[in-house]
């Protein structure tokens, strides 16, 4: 979702793109909404031109239309089973803050493997990358993935590793991503 100009209603923390540095945005700052996907909002400062990501927990500072919708509690499957498809569904809710495509369709997820734990539940190991080496948003995306995968019923541990080999390139993007970006 792309919006127009908004004035932030209260001071809130944001992440500078692409450095990944945390900053405070003062109340009353004019911001242009660039994208609102996966609960997070990418904005551009009207005064500096800087791109910033506002986390879902603070998005309401941009106005009620950006507030995080209350989530229905995830119910455990009736038979107590783990469903790896739910992990992939959560991965598809994580977006690069500069590109309106989720990390799965961008080809940033290299591996996702679930392993049963002896005490019950699953350990999910994920290897992922970012579109550019040295991108400061890598750790931010890793935290998003860890948090969202940990919310899947049956997941007891979520380990996310940021890797650089093989290097990412556009050939890893799905047709869905190419279509969304107007490359097809």
C-alpha positions as a Markdown table, in Angstrom:
| # | Residue | x | y | z |
|---|---|---|---|---|
| 1 | Unk | 0.0 | 0.0 | 0.0 |
| 2 | Unk | 1.4 | 3.4 | -1.0 |
| 3 | Unk | 0.0 | 6.5 | 0.6 |
| 4 | Unk | 0.5 | 10.2 | 0.5 |
| 5 | Unk | 1.9 | 12.8 | 2.8 |
| 6 | Unk | 1.3 | 12.3 | 6.5 |
| 7 | Unk | 2.4 | 14.2 | 9.6 |
| 8 | Unk | 3.6 | 11.9 | 12.3 |
| 9 | Unk | 1.4 | 12.3 | 15.4 |
| 10 | Unk | 3.9 | 11.4 | 18.1 |
| 11 | Unk | 7.6 | 10.9 | 18.4 |
| 12 | Unk | 8.6 | 7.3 | 17.4 |
| 13 | Unk | 11.7 | 5.2 | 16.6 |
| 14 | Unk | 12.5 | 4.3 | 13.1 |
| 15 | Unk | 15.2 | 2.5 | 11.1 |
| 16 | Unk | 17.3 | 4.5 | 8.5 |
| 17 | Unk | 17.4 | 2.7 | 5.1 |
| 18 | Unk | 19.8 | 1.3 | 4.0 |
| 19 | Unk | 22.2 | 1.8 | 7.0 |
| 20 | Unk | 19.9 | 0.1 | 9.6 |
| 21 | Unk | 20.7 | 2.8 | 12.2 |
| 22 | Unk | 17.9 | 3.6 | 14.7 |
| 23 | Unk | 16.7 | 7.2 | 15.0 |
| 24 | Unk | 13.9 | 9.1 | 16.6 |
| 25 | Unk | 11.4 | 10.9 | 14.4 |
| 26 | Unk | 10.0 | 14.0 | 16.1 |
| 27 | Unk | 6.2 | 14.5 | 16.3 |
| 28 | Unk | 5.0 | 16.9 | 13.6 |
| 29 | Unk | 7.5 | 15.6 | 11.0 |
| 30 | Unk | 6.2 | 15.5 | 7.4 |
| 31 | Unk | 6.6 | 12.0 | 5.9 |
| 32 | Unk | 5.6 | 10.5 | 2.6 |
| 33 | Unk | 4.4 | 6.9 | 2.8 |
| 34 | Unk | 6.3 | 4.8 | 0.2 |
| 35 | Unk | 5.0 | 1.4 | 1.1 |
| 36 | Unk | 3.0 | -0.3 | 3.9 |
| 37 | Unk | 3.6 | -4.1 | 3.7 |
| 38 | Unk | 3.9 | -6.8 | 6.3 |
| 39 | Unk | 2.8 | -4.4 | 9.0 |
| 40 | Unk | 5.9 | -2.1 | 8.7 |
| 41 | Unk | 5.8 | 1.2 | 6.9 |
| 42 | Unk | 8.5 | 2.7 | 4.7 |
| 43 | Unk | 8.4 | 6.5 | 4.7 |
| 44 | Unk | 10.5 | 9.3 | 3.1 |
| 45 | Unk | 11.2 | 12.4 | 5.1 |
| 46 | Unk | 10.0 | 15.4 | 3.2 |
| 47 | Unk | 12.8 | 17.6 | 4.6 |
| 48 | Unk | 15.8 | 15.3 | 4.1 |
| 49 | Unk | 14.6 | 12.8 | 1.5 |
| 50 | Unk | 15.9 | 10.0 | 3.8 |
| 51 | Unk | 14.0 | 6.7 | 3.7 |
| 52 | Unk | 13.0 | 5.2 | 7.1 |
| 53 | Unk | 11.2 | 2.1 | 8.2 |
| 54 | Unk | 8.6 | 2.4 | 11.0 |
| 55 | Unk | 8.0 | -0.9 | 12.7 |
| 56 | Unk | 4.4 | -2.2 | 12.9 |
| 57 | Unk | 4.3 | -1.5 | 16.7 |
| 58 | Unk | 4.8 | 2.2 | 16.0 |
| 59 | Unk | 2.9 | 2.6 | 12.7 |
| 60 | Unk | -0.2 | 4.0 | 14.4 |
| 61 | Unk | 1.9 | 7.2 | 14.9 |
| 62 | Unk | 1.2 | 7.8 | 11.1 |
| 63 | Unk | -2.5 | 7.7 | 11.6 |
| 64 | Unk | -5.2 | 5.0 | 12.4 |
| 65 | Unk | -5.1 | 3.6 | 8.8 |
| 66 | Unk | -1.5 | 2.4 | 9.5 |
| 67 | Unk | -2.2 | 0.9 | 12.9 |
| 68 | Unk | -1.4 | -2.7 | 13.3 |
| 69 | Unk | -4.6 | -4.7 | 13.0 |
| 70 | Unk | -5.4 | -6.9 | 16.0 |
| 71 | Unk | -4.4 | -10.5 | 15.2 |
| 72 | Unk | -6.6 | -13.4 | 15.9 |
| 73 | Unk | -4.6 | -15.8 | 18.1 |
| 74 | Unk | -3.0 | -18.6 | 16.1 |
| 75 | Unk | -4.6 | -21.8 | 17.0 |
| 76 | Unk | -2.7 | -25.0 | 17.3 |
| 77 | Unk | -3.8 | -27.6 | 14.7 |
| 78 | Unk | -6.4 | -29.9 | 16.3 |
| 79 | Unk | -4.1 | -32.9 | 16.0 |
| 80 | Unk | -1.1 | -31.0 | 17.4 |
| 81 | Unk | 0.9 | -31.3 | 14.2 |
| 82 | Unk | 3.4 | -28.8 | 12.9 |
| 83 | Unk | 2.7 | -27.4 | 9.4 |
| 84 | Unk | 5.8 | -26.1 | 7.5 |
| 85 | Unk | 3.5 | -24.3 | 5.1 |
| 86 | Unk | 2.7 | -21.9 | 8.0 |
| 87 | Unk | 6.4 | -21.1 | 8.3 |
| 88 | Unk | 6.5 | -20.2 | 4.6 |
| 89 | Unk | 3.3 | -18.1 | 5.0 |
| 90 | Unk | 5.0 | -16.1 | 7.7 |
| 91 | Unk | 8.1 | -15.7 | 5.6 |
| 92 | Unk | 5.9 | -14.2 | 2.9 |
| 93 | Unk | 4.9 | -11.4 | 5.3 |
| 94 | Unk | 8.5 | -10.1 | 5.5 |
| 95 | Unk | 9.3 | -7.4 | 3.0 |
| 96 | Unk | 12.4 | -5.6 | 1.9 |
| 97 | Unk | 11.7 | -2.0 | 3.0 |
| 98 | Unk | 12.8 | -0.6 | -0.4 |
| 99 | Unk | 11.2 | -3.2 | -2.7 |
| 100 | Unk | 7.4 | -4.0 | -2.5 |
| 101 | Unk | 8.0 | -7.7 | -2.8 |
| 102 | Unk | 8.3 | -10.3 | 0.0 |
| 103 | Unk | 11.6 | -12.0 | 0.8 |
| 104 | Unk | 10.5 | -15.4 | -0.5 |
| 105 | Unk | 9.5 | -14.0 | -3.9 |
| 106 | Unk | 12.7 | -12.0 | -4.1 |
| 107 | Unk | 14.7 | -15.2 | -3.6 |
| 108 | Unk | 16.3 | -14.1 | -0.4 |
| 109 | Unk | 15.4 | -17.3 | 1.5 |
| 110 | Unk | 18.0 | -19.9 | 0.6 |
| 111 | Unk | 17.0 | -22.6 | 3.1 |
| 112 | Unk | 14.2 | -23.3 | 5.5 |
| 113 | Unk | 14.5 | -26.6 | 7.4 |
| 114 | Unk | 12.4 | -27.8 | 10.3 |
| 115 | Unk | 13.7 | -30.4 | 12.8 |
| 116 | Unk | 11.7 | -32.1 | 15.6 |
| 117 | Unk | 13.1 | -31.4 | 19.0 |
| 118 | Unk | 13.3 | -34.3 | 21.6 |
| 119 | Unk | 11.2 | -32.3 | 24.1 |
| 120 | Unk | 8.5 | -31.6 | 21.4 |
| 121 | Unk | 8.0 | -28.9 | 18.9 |
| 122 | Unk | 10.2 | -27.9 | 16.1 |
| 123 | Unk | 13.5 | -26.0 | 15.5 |
| 124 | Unk | 13.4 | -24.0 | 12.3 |
| 125 | Unk | 16.7 | -23.1 | 10.7 |
| 126 | Unk | 16.7 | -20.5 | 8.0 |
| 127 | Unk | 19.5 | -19.2 | 5.8 |
| 128 | Unk | 18.8 | -16.0 | 4.0 |
| 129 | Unk | 20.6 | -13.1 | 2.4 |
| 130 | Unk | 19.9 | -9.5 | 1.3 |
| 131 | Unk | 20.0 | -7.9 | -2.1 |
| 132 | Unk | 23.2 | -6.1 | -1.5 |
| 133 | Unk | 26.3 | -7.0 | 0.6 |
| 134 | Unk | 26.8 | -4.8 | 3.5 |
| 135 | Unk | 23.1 | -3.7 | 3.6 |
| 136 | Unk | 22.4 | -2.4 | 7.1 |
| 137 | Unk | 18.9 | -3.7 | 6.9 |
| 138 | Unk | 20.0 | -7.4 | 7.0 |
| 139 | Unk | 19.9 | -7.7 | 10.8 |
| 140 | Unk | 16.5 | -5.9 | 10.8 |
| 141 | Unk | 15.1 | -8.5 | 8.3 |
| 142 | Unk | 16.7 | -11.3 | 10.3 |
| 143 | Unk | 14.8 | -10.1 | 13.4 |
| 144 | Unk | 11.6 | -9.8 | 11.5 |
| 145 | Unk | 12.0 | -13.4 | 10.2 |
| 146 | Unk | 12.9 | -14.8 | 13.7 |
| 147 | Unk | 9.9 | -13.1 | 15.3 |
| 148 | Unk | 7.4 | -14.1 | 12.7 |
| 149 | Unk | 8.6 | -17.7 | 12.4 |
| 150 | Unk | 8.6 | -18.0 | 16.2 |
| 151 | Unk | 4.9 | -17.2 | 16.2 |
| 152 | Unk | 4.0 | -20.3 | 14.1 |
| 153 | Unk | 2.3 | -23.0 | 16.2 |
| 154 | Unk | 4.7 | -25.8 | 17.1 |
| 155 | Unk | 7.9 | -23.7 | 16.6 |
| 156 | Unk | 9.9 | -23.8 | 19.8 |
| 157 | Unk | 13.2 | -22.4 | 18.3 |
| 158 | Unk | 13.8 | -20.2 | 15.2 |
| 159 | Unk | 17.4 | -19.7 | 14.1 |
| 160 | Unk | 18.0 | -17.3 | 11.3 |
| 161 | Unk | 21.4 | -16.9 | 9.6 |
| 162 | Unk | 22.4 | -14.2 | 7.3 |
| 163 | Unk | 24.6 | -15.6 | 4.5 |
| 164 | Unk | 26.5 | -14.2 | 1.6 |
| 165 | Unk | 27.2 | -17.3 | -0.5 |
| 166 | Unk | 25.9 | -17.7 | -3.0 |
| 167 | Unk | 25.6 | -14.0 | -3.7 |
| 168 | Unk | 22.0 | -12.9 | -4.5 |
| 169 | Unk | 21.2 | -11.7 | -8.0 |
| 170 | Unk | 18.0 | -11.0 | -9.9 |
| 171 | Unk | 17.9 | -14.5 | -11.4 |
| 172 | Unk | 16.7 | -15.7 | -7.9 |
| 173 | Unk | 13.5 | -13.7 | -8.1 |
| 174 | Unk | 10.2 | -15.5 | -8.9 |
| 175 | Unk | 8.0 | -14.7 | -11.8 |
| 176 | Unk | 5.6 | -13.2 | -9.2 |
| 177 | Unk | 8.3 | -10.7 | -8.1 |
| 178 | Unk | 9.2 | -9.9 | -11.7 |
| 179 | Unk | 5.6 | -9.2 | -12.5 |
| 180 | Unk | 5.1 | -7.1 | -9.3 |
| 181 | Unk | 8.1 | -5.0 | -10.3 |
| 182 | Unk | 7.0 | -4.6 | -13.9 |
| 183 | Unk | 9.9 | -6.7 | -15.3 |
| 184 | Unk | 7.6 | -9.1 | -17.2 |
